[in-house]
Amino acid sequence: MECSRRFTTYERMEETPLRVVKKDGSRVPFDRSQILRGMLKACEKRPVSMEDLEKITSGIERRLTEMFDREVGSKYIGQLVMEELKKLDQVAYVRFASVYREFKDVEQFIFELKPFLEKKGGA
């Protein structure tokens, strides 16, 4: 009696997790909770809902996975967060920017606030 064997192969696409290239050149796995944590700090005692922050985090994560295959710079992620916070809450934006951009003095704060002040004065 002859035994016949049937083999099937399943191709499985292995998903390569996105890695973040830090300022010092080190690479770490992308972690959406770090984005959320940074925004939570910036939004402390601000009228911003957790739902809004979750939406922003999900949107940023989606954009990153669509745009990058393997690695993304932390600077780029920070820029995306600042863009979203700028639309959401100006105080939270300035707080985040001050940490992200490592403001060294009051002049840097004033420079960052200038567009808001000019907009307010011209309205």
PyMOL CGO cylinders between C-alpha atoms (Angstrom):
from pymol import cmd
from pymol.cgo import CYLINDER

trace = [
    CYLINDER, 0.00, 0.00, 0.00, 1.37, 3.33, -1.03, 0.3, 1, 1, 1, 1, 1, 1,
    CYLINDER, 1.37, 3.33, -1.03, 1.06, 6.28, 1.30, 0.3, 1, 1, 1, 1, 1, 1,
    CYLINDER, 1.06, 6.28, 1.30, 0.66, 9.67, -0.32, 0.3, 1, 1, 1, 1, 1, 1,
    CYLINDER, 0.66, 9.67, -0.32, 1.50, 12.82, 1.48, 0.3, 1, 1, 1, 1, 1, 1,
    CYLINDER, 1.50, 12.82, 1.48, 0.30, 16.23, 0.72, 0.3, 1, 1, 1, 1, 1, 1,
    CYLINDER, 0.30, 16.23, 0.72, 2.24, 19.25, 1.80, 0.3, 1, 1, 1, 1, 1, 1,
    CYLINDER, 2.24, 19.25, 1.80, 0.84, 22.72, 1.83, 0.3, 1, 1, 1, 1, 1, 1,
    CYLINDER, 0.84, 22.72, 1.83, 2.85, 25.78, 2.47, 0.3, 1, 1, 1, 1, 1, 1,
    CYLINDER, 2.85, 25.78, 2.47, 1.48, 28.90, 3.94, 0.3, 1, 1, 1, 1, 1, 1,
    CYLINDER, 1.48, 28.90, 3.94, 3.32, 32.06, 3.31, 0.3, 1, 1, 1, 1, 1, 1,
    CYLINDER, 3.32, 32.06, 3.31, 3.14, 34.33, 6.23, 0.3, 1, 1, 1, 1, 1, 1,
    CYLINDER, 3.14, 34.33, 6.23, 4.19, 37.91, 5.94, 0.3, 1, 1, 1, 1, 1, 1,
    CYLINDER, 4.19, 37.91, 5.94, 6.18, 38.73, 8.95, 0.3, 1, 1, 1, 1, 1, 1,
    CYLINDER, 6.18, 38.73, 8.95, 5.45, 42.18, 10.17, 0.3, 1, 1, 1, 1, 1, 1,
    CYLINDER, 5.45, 42.18, 10.17, 8.60, 44.06, 11.03, 0.3, 1, 1, 1, 1, 1, 1,
    CYLINDER, 8.60, 44.06, 11.03, 7.92, 46.28, 14.00, 0.3, 1, 1, 1, 1, 1, 1,
    CYLINDER, 7.92, 46.28, 14.00, 8.64, 49.93, 13.46, 0.3, 1, 1, 1, 1, 1, 1,
    CYLINDER, 8.64, 49.93, 13.46, 11.73, 51.15, 15.28, 0.3, 1, 1, 1, 1, 1, 1,
    CYLINDER, 11.73, 51.15, 15.28, 12.41, 54.67, 16.49, 0.3, 1, 1, 1, 1, 1, 1,
    CYLINDER, 12.41, 54.67, 16.49, 15.82, 56.21, 15.94, 0.3, 1, 1, 1, 1, 1, 1,
    CYLINDER, 15.82, 56.21, 15.94, 16.57, 58.35, 19.00, 0.3, 1, 1, 1, 1, 1, 1,
    CYLINDER, 16.57, 58.35, 19.00, 18.71, 61.52, 19.10, 0.3, 1, 1, 1, 1, 1, 1,
    CYLINDER, 18.71, 61.52, 19.10, 21.71, 59.53, 20.28, 0.3, 1, 1, 1, 1, 1, 1,
    CYLINDER, 21.71, 59.53, 20.28, 21.39, 57.08, 17.37, 0.3, 1, 1, 1, 1, 1, 1,
    CYLINDER, 21.39, 57.08, 17.37, 20.01, 54.22, 19.43, 0.3, 1, 1, 1, 1, 1, 1,
    CYLINDER, 20.01, 54.22, 19.43, 17.03, 52.30, 18.10, 0.3, 1, 1, 1, 1, 1, 1,
    CYLINDER, 17.03, 52.30, 18.10, 14.04, 51.23, 20.18, 0.3, 1, 1, 1, 1, 1, 1,
    CYLINDER, 14.04, 51.23, 20.18, 10.73, 49.59, 19.27, 0.3, 1, 1, 1, 1, 1, 1,
    CYLINDER, 10.73, 49.59, 19.27, 7.93, 52.04, 18.52, 0.3, 1, 1, 1, 1, 1, 1,
    CYLINDER, 7.93, 52.04, 18.52, 5.68, 52.43, 21.55, 0.3, 1, 1, 1, 1, 1, 1,
    CYLINDER, 5.68, 52.43, 21.55, 2.47, 54.41, 21.11, 0.3, 1, 1, 1, 1, 1, 1,
    CYLINDER, 2.47, 54.41, 21.11, 2.14, 54.76, 24.90, 0.3, 1, 1, 1, 1, 1, 1,
    CYLINDER, 2.14, 54.76, 24.90, 5.17, 57.08, 24.90, 0.3, 1, 1, 1, 1, 1, 1,
    CYLINDER, 5.17, 57.08, 24.90, 3.35, 59.48, 22.58, 0.3, 1, 1, 1, 1, 1, 1,
    CYLINDER, 3.35, 59.48, 22.58, 0.28, 59.38, 24.77, 0.3, 1, 1, 1, 1, 1, 1,
    CYLINDER, 0.28, 59.38, 24.77, 2.33, 59.84, 27.96, 0.3, 1, 1, 1, 1, 1, 1,
    CYLINDER, 2.33, 59.84, 27.96, 4.09, 62.91, 26.53, 0.3, 1, 1, 1, 1, 1, 1,
    CYLINDER, 4.09, 62.91, 26.53, 0.81, 64.49, 25.50, 0.3, 1, 1, 1, 1, 1, 1,
    CYLINDER, 0.81, 64.49, 25.50, -0.78, 63.71, 28.87, 0.3, 1, 1, 1, 1, 1, 1,
    CYLINDER, -0.78, 63.71, 28.87, 2.01, 65.62, 30.61, 0.3, 1, 1, 1, 1, 1, 1,
    CYLINDER, 2.01, 65.62, 30.61, 1.64, 68.57, 28.25, 0.3, 1, 1, 1, 1, 1, 1,
    CYLINDER, 1.64, 68.57, 28.25, -2.14, 68.59, 28.70, 0.3, 1, 1, 1, 1, 1, 1,
    CYLINDER, -2.14, 68.59, 28.70, -2.11, 68.36, 32.49, 0.3, 1, 1, 1, 1, 1, 1,
    CYLINDER, -2.11, 68.36, 32.49, -4.86, 70.57, 33.95, 0.3, 1, 1, 1, 1, 1, 1,
    CYLINDER, -4.86, 70.57, 33.95, -5.97, 71.57, 30.45, 0.3, 1, 1, 1, 1, 1, 1,
    CYLINDER, -5.97, 71.57, 30.45, -9.50, 71.10, 29.04, 0.3, 1, 1, 1, 1, 1, 1,
    CYLINDER, -9.50, 71.10, 29.04, -8.44, 68.22, 26.78, 0.3, 1, 1, 1, 1, 1, 1,
    CYLINDER, -8.44, 68.22, 26.78, -10.21, 64.87, 26.78, 0.3, 1, 1, 1, 1, 1, 1,
    CYLINDER, -10.21, 64.87, 26.78, -8.51, 61.51, 26.91, 0.3, 1, 1, 1, 1, 1, 1,
    CYLINDER, -8.51, 61.51, 26.91, -10.57, 60.59, 23.85, 0.3, 1, 1, 1, 1, 1, 1,
    CYLINDER, -10.57, 60.59, 23.85, -8.95, 63.43, 21.86, 0.3, 1, 1, 1, 1, 1, 1,
    CYLINDER, -8.95, 63.43, 21.86, -5.48, 62.31, 22.93, 0.3, 1, 1, 1, 1, 1, 1,
    CYLINDER, -5.48, 62.31, 22.93, -6.26, 58.69, 21.99, 0.3, 1, 1, 1, 1, 1, 1,
    CYLINDER, -6.26, 58.69, 21.99, -7.48, 59.81, 18.55, 0.3, 1, 1, 1, 1, 1, 1,
    CYLINDER, -7.48, 59.81, 18.55, -4.33, 61.85, 17.99, 0.3, 1, 1, 1, 1, 1, 1,
    CYLINDER, -4.33, 61.85, 17.99, -2.13, 58.96, 19.11, 0.3, 1, 1, 1, 1, 1, 1,
    CYLINDER, -2.13, 58.96, 19.11, -3.92, 56.53, 16.80, 0.3, 1, 1, 1, 1, 1, 1,
    CYLINDER, -3.92, 56.53, 16.80, -3.69, 58.96, 13.90, 0.3, 1, 1, 1, 1, 1, 1,
    CYLINDER, -3.69, 58.96, 13.90, 0.03, 59.47, 14.41, 0.3, 1, 1, 1, 1, 1, 1,
    CYLINDER, 0.03, 59.47, 14.41, 0.61, 55.72, 14.70, 0.3, 1, 1, 1, 1, 1, 1,
    CYLINDER, 0.61, 55.72, 14.70, -1.35, 55.14, 11.49, 0.3, 1, 1, 1, 1, 1, 1,
    CYLINDER, -1.35, 55.14, 11.49, 0.60, 57.82, 9.61, 0.3, 1, 1, 1, 1, 1, 1,
    CYLINDER, 0.60, 57.82, 9.61, 3.92, 56.40, 10.76, 0.3, 1, 1, 1, 1, 1, 1,
    CYLINDER, 3.92, 56.40, 10.76, 3.11, 52.83, 9.75, 0.3, 1, 1, 1, 1, 1, 1,
    CYLINDER, 3.11, 52.83, 9.75, 1.87, 54.03, 6.35, 0.3, 1, 1, 1, 1, 1, 1,
    CYLINDER, 1.87, 54.03, 6.35, 4.93, 56.20, 5.70, 0.3, 1, 1, 1, 1, 1, 1,
    CYLINDER, 4.93, 56.20, 5.70, 7.77, 54.14, 7.15, 0.3, 1, 1, 1, 1, 1, 1,
    CYLINDER, 7.77, 54.14, 7.15, 8.67, 50.48, 6.73, 0.3, 1, 1, 1, 1, 1, 1,
    CYLINDER, 8.67, 50.48, 6.73, 11.30, 49.96, 9.37, 0.3, 1, 1, 1, 1, 1, 1,
    CYLINDER, 11.30, 49.96, 9.37, 12.58, 53.09, 11.08, 0.3, 1, 1, 1, 1, 1, 1,
    CYLINDER, 12.58, 53.09, 11.08, 11.46, 56.60, 11.87, 0.3, 1, 1, 1, 1, 1, 1,
    CYLINDER, 11.46, 56.60, 11.87, 13.33, 59.39, 13.62, 0.3, 1, 1, 1, 1, 1, 1,
    CYLINDER, 13.33, 59.39, 13.62, 12.11, 60.53, 17.01, 0.3, 1, 1, 1, 1, 1, 1,
    CYLINDER, 12.11, 60.53, 17.01, 12.34, 64.11, 15.71, 0.3, 1, 1, 1, 1, 1, 1,
    CYLINDER, 12.34, 64.11, 15.71, 9.71, 63.37, 13.09, 0.3, 1, 1, 1, 1, 1, 1,
    CYLINDER, 9.71, 63.37, 13.09, 7.38, 61.84, 15.67, 0.3, 1, 1, 1, 1, 1, 1,
    CYLINDER, 7.38, 61.84, 15.67, 7.84, 64.89, 17.90, 0.3, 1, 1, 1, 1, 1, 1,
    CYLINDER, 7.84, 64.89, 17.90, 6.98, 67.18, 14.99, 0.3, 1, 1, 1, 1, 1, 1,
    CYLINDER, 6.98, 67.18, 14.99, 3.74, 65.27, 14.36, 0.3, 1, 1, 1, 1, 1, 1,
    CYLINDER, 3.74, 65.27, 14.36, 2.79, 65.50, 18.03, 0.3, 1, 1, 1, 1, 1, 1,
    CYLINDER, 2.79, 65.50, 18.03, 3.48, 69.25, 18.06, 0.3, 1, 1, 1, 1, 1, 1,
    CYLINDER, 3.48, 69.25, 18.06, 1.36, 69.78, 14.92, 0.3, 1, 1, 1, 1, 1, 1,
    CYLINDER, 1.36, 69.78, 14.92, -1.56, 68.01, 16.55, 0.3, 1, 1, 1, 1, 1, 1,
    CYLINDER, -1.56, 68.01, 16.55, -1.21, 69.76, 19.92, 0.3, 1, 1, 1, 1, 1, 1,
    CYLINDER, -1.21, 69.76, 19.92, -0.96, 73.13, 18.19, 0.3, 1, 1, 1, 1, 1, 1,
    CYLINDER, -0.96, 73.13, 18.19, -4.45, 72.53, 16.74, 0.3, 1, 1, 1, 1, 1, 1,
    CYLINDER, -4.45, 72.53, 16.74, -5.82, 71.12, 20.01, 0.3, 1, 1, 1, 1, 1, 1,
    CYLINDER, -5.82, 71.12, 20.01, -4.53, 73.37, 22.79, 0.3, 1, 1, 1, 1, 1, 1,
    CYLINDER, -4.53, 73.37, 22.79, -1.98, 76.18, 22.54, 0.3, 1, 1, 1, 1, 1, 1,
    CYLINDER, -1.98, 76.18, 22.54, -0.77, 75.88, 26.13, 0.3, 1, 1, 1, 1, 1, 1,
    CYLINDER, -0.77, 75.88, 26.13, -0.24, 72.13, 25.77, 0.3, 1, 1, 1, 1, 1, 1,
    CYLINDER, -0.24, 72.13, 25.77, 1.60, 72.79, 22.51, 0.3, 1, 1, 1, 1, 1, 1,
    CYLINDER, 1.60, 72.79, 22.51, 4.02, 75.25, 24.13, 0.3, 1, 1, 1, 1, 1, 1,
    CYLINDER, 4.02, 75.25, 24.13, 4.57, 72.91, 27.09, 0.3, 1, 1, 1, 1, 1, 1,
    CYLINDER, 4.57, 72.91, 27.09, 5.37, 70.01, 24.78, 0.3, 1, 1, 1, 1, 1, 1,
    CYLINDER, 5.37, 70.01, 24.78, 7.55, 72.15, 22.52, 0.3, 1, 1, 1, 1, 1, 1,
    CYLINDER, 7.55, 72.15, 22.52, 9.54, 73.48, 25.49, 0.3, 1, 1, 1, 1, 1, 1,
    CYLINDER, 9.54, 73.48, 25.49, 10.50, 69.95, 26.52, 0.3, 1, 1, 1, 1, 1, 1,
    CYLINDER, 10.50, 69.95, 26.52, 10.83, 68.53, 23.02, 0.3, 1, 1, 1, 1, 1, 1,
    CYLINDER, 10.83, 68.53, 23.02, 12.95, 71.39, 21.70, 0.3, 1, 1, 1, 1, 1, 1,
    CYLINDER, 12.95, 71.39, 21.70, 14.80, 71.74, 25.01, 0.3, 1, 1, 1, 1, 1, 1,
    CYLINDER, 14.80, 71.74, 25.01, 14.29, 75.48, 25.40, 0.3, 1, 1, 1, 1, 1, 1,
    CYLINDER, 14.29, 75.48, 25.40, 17.29, 77.00, 27.13, 0.3, 1, 1, 1, 1, 1, 1,
    CYLINDER, 17.29, 77.00, 27.13, 15.92, 80.45, 27.90, 0.3, 1, 1, 1, 1, 1, 1,
    CYLINDER, 15.92, 80.45, 27.90, 12.89, 82.75, 27.86, 0.3, 1, 1, 1, 1, 1, 1,
    CYLINDER, 12.89, 82.75, 27.86, 13.72, 84.03, 24.36, 0.3, 1, 1, 1, 1, 1, 1,
    CYLINDER, 13.72, 84.03, 24.36, 12.97, 80.60, 22.95, 0.3, 1, 1, 1, 1, 1, 1,
    CYLINDER, 12.97, 80.60, 22.95, 9.58, 80.64, 24.69, 0.3, 1, 1, 1, 1, 1, 1,
    CYLINDER, 9.58, 80.64, 24.69, 8.82, 84.09, 23.30, 0.3, 1, 1, 1, 1, 1, 1,
    CYLINDER, 8.82, 84.09, 23.30, 9.85, 82.99, 19.81, 0.3, 1, 1, 1, 1, 1, 1,
    CYLINDER, 9.85, 82.99, 19.81, 7.47, 80.02, 20.04, 0.3, 1, 1, 1, 1, 1, 1,
    CYLINDER, 7.47, 80.02, 20.04, 4.62, 82.18, 21.39, 0.3, 1, 1, 1, 1, 1, 1,
    CYLINDER, 4.62, 82.18, 21.39, 5.07, 85.01, 18.89, 0.3, 1, 1, 1, 1, 1, 1,
    CYLINDER, 5.07, 85.01, 18.89, 2.81, 83.52, 16.15, 0.3, 1, 1, 1, 1, 1, 1,
    CYLINDER, 2.81, 83.52, 16.15, -0.01, 83.03, 18.68, 0.3, 1, 1, 1, 1, 1, 1,
    CYLINDER, -0.01, 83.03, 18.68, 0.36, 86.56, 20.01, 0.3, 1, 1, 1, 1, 1, 1,
    CYLINDER, 0.36, 86.56, 20.01, 0.45, 88.08, 16.53, 0.3, 1, 1, 1, 1, 1, 1,
    CYLINDER, 0.45, 88.08, 16.53, -2.61, 86.10, 15.48, 0.3, 1, 1, 1, 1, 1, 1,
    CYLINDER, -2.61, 86.10, 15.48, -4.50, 87.22, 18.59, 0.3, 1, 1, 1, 1, 1, 1,
    CYLINDER, -4.50, 87.22, 18.59, -3.50, 90.86, 18.13, 0.3, 1, 1, 1, 1, 1, 1,
    CYLINDER, -3.50, 90.86, 18.13, -4.48, 90.87, 14.45, 0.3, 1, 1, 1, 1, 1, 1,
    CYLINDER, -4.48, 90.87, 14.45, -7.89, 89.30, 15.02, 0.3, 1, 1, 1, 1, 1, 1,
]
cmd.load_cgo(trace, "trace")
